[in-house]
Amino acid sequence: MARSDKEPITVMYASATGTIQRLADQLVGDLCAREANVSSINMKTFAKPYSIPHGTIIYMTCTFFAGEHPPASKEFIAWLQTMNPSLRPFRDVRFAVFGMGSRNYTTFCAASKNADESIEMFGGTRILDALHLDRDEFKSDDSPYTHWKKDLFKVLGLSEQPIISTNKIIVTKNTSLPDKWVCDVLPLGYKRGTMSKVKMLSDGKVDGVVHLYEITCPCMSYEAGGHCAILPQNRAEDIKALLAKGHVSLDHECKLLAEASDIVIIEQASWVCSVVNAVLPLGRPICVLDLLSQYLDFSTVIDFNSFKELVPYVTDGAQYRQALHMLEDPTLFKTVFLDTKLNMIDVFTKFSSLKVPIHALIEHIPAMTHRMYSIASAPSYIGETRLQLIISDVDFECETLNKTIEKRPGLSTGYLSRLREGSIVFFQTFSSPIKCGDEFRGVPSITVGLGTGLAPCRSRLQHRLALRLEQLKRAAPGEFIQPLDPYMTFIGLRRESDLKELIDELRDFVRKGIATIFIAFSREEKSREWFEIIPNDADEQALADTDKTAFCAEYKCHVTRLMGECASNIRNFVTSKDTCVVTYCGKAGKVPQEIEGVILQSLVNSGMTERDANARWEKLRADQNLIFEAW
């Protein structure tokens, strides 16, 4: 039966940070490799008038803050909820739902649960129980998601194993292409920016190096408080070494060795082989060095399935037997590679006789995926074509093949630290759940940033300063200037010398009346610093605490302890209006729970019962005003 004659399957996905999109792309590839008649719809581009696909729908979604559907699908869900169920828009549609969320929230996977119920209520026939997973439950090859996909293939009447062979990928070596065919492709969906500034903010002598990076792009669009996804690259030296040692070939028989300067065209039929193709420009000329550096992740720790696919390409007999032994004994594989945190490059070092066709690498080496960072600037302040990030270098220890302990940089932070001003960088921007455009709603905000988690705080502070400067520019002499929404920030750092330049910026924000800022330095001992700013011409007796701005630097103190000492300030912010926005950005662990505890205790100390304090907190959550970004 021809593919077009089979029942159509549509993967509809609603993604916020890109994870669901990657899973959807991967699922489309898995379905295509089983010769299914499959297509996909990104709910972000699904527009009115809505036409529900017929056949089978696989609906995949994350859950946004406070249990909401992500922005990508909000309009569609709102449209669906206004419809009379008797119209049954999903009649004659078979469906299955997959959702991802965090069990740290009481609204775990609320969006996918709602979608599952709604599609059935509007006439759909469920073919498989919905799967709602925590984002940390994907780390095993034996995860519930893997089993759910197998069950999905079974109910769809598809084979458990892929049935399309690798010869569907055509790699053409052509070093004499017409001049107009320039090797200047971009990863699909990403913008090309220029690294216009690389500045070291801390020397790293004690706690690690922190950099400020500035990306310039003429067609950039982003929001204060948003996120930037950086698509990193492998070290060029590592890829050149793989090619120089003859590990990679262009043909199936491994007779035509690939060279860094080779130009190849990777063509493909209408199906998708792997998630690599979500960003890989097919049918376009691309250098082998660029292909292997940008689109495949050789820096990741190798997984068992990828290793299994590479073993047939080990050409030395003794090495091949050793590799087979690891396949027969997964515990040995775990000891050699997983426990030591060795990566794909190390596999080629250990099995030096590996000779792998480039099509096999594309299919079995994990795809390069972006890393997400909080934006540390505001376009309204520094300009719409400039974007800044504050990133701490990440190193981890691994045991090398020589049994020595070696510190290695993280893939993305190592990549960024190697860039020089003028380098090209591929990136995406994502909006924030915090709407910073309007700072005149009368809603107080409390933000907490730990370490480089001060980045989104700085972004919003810049935006508020830009609004204030615009007010001053437009105001006539003596004219009333509308105050900005009350804003208080708590920042936890280790030493003042780590980010002295940024701390001076924070003092300046306070002096300009933009915010009240408290900083806790956990590893430095010094006298407390405090100053307060009162608005000009204000009646100090009539001022509420939320109308003033202040700066406080406390030393030998953790941020949650400082918050506890400022309980009255927090209580005034949380209770002065009907609602309040509370955000946190920083490491996970116990800090988010400690922040919640401090705020709840401040309410109880003000005379609230624990029940009323918890109800107030849950109202903030229901209003989508609790936003915790922890990693």
Secondary structure, 3 states (H helix, E strand, C coil): CCHHHCCCEEEEEECCCCHHHHHHHHHHHHHHCCCCCEEEEECCCCCCCCCCCCEEEEEEEECCHHHCCCHHHHHHHHHHHCCCHHHCCCCCEEEEEEEEECCCCCCCCHHHHHHHHHHHHCCCEECCCCEEEECCCCCCCCCHHHHHHHHHHHHCCCCCCCCCCHHHCEEEECCCCCCCCCCCCCCCCCEEEEEEEEEEEEECCCCCEEEEEEEECCCCCCCCCCEEEEECCCCHHHHHHHHHCCCEECCCCCCCECCCCCEEEEECCCCCCCHHHHCCCCCCEEEHHHHHHHCECCCCECCHHHHHHHHHHECCHHHHHHHHHHHHCHHHHHHHHHCCCCEHHHHHHHCCCECEEHHHHHHHCCECCCEEEEECCCHHHHCCCEEEEEEECCEEEEECCCCCEEEEECHHHHHHHHCCCCCEEEEEEECCCCCCCCCCCCCCEEEEEEHHHHHHHHHHHHHHHHHHHHHHHHCCCCCCCCCCCCEEEEEEECCHHHHHHHHHHHHHHHHCCCCEEEEEECCCCCCCEEEEECCCCCCHHHCCHHHCEEEEEEECCCHHHHHHHCHHHHHHHHHCCCCCEEEEEECCCCHHHHHHHHHHHHHHHCCCCHHHHHHHHHHHHHCCCEEEEEC
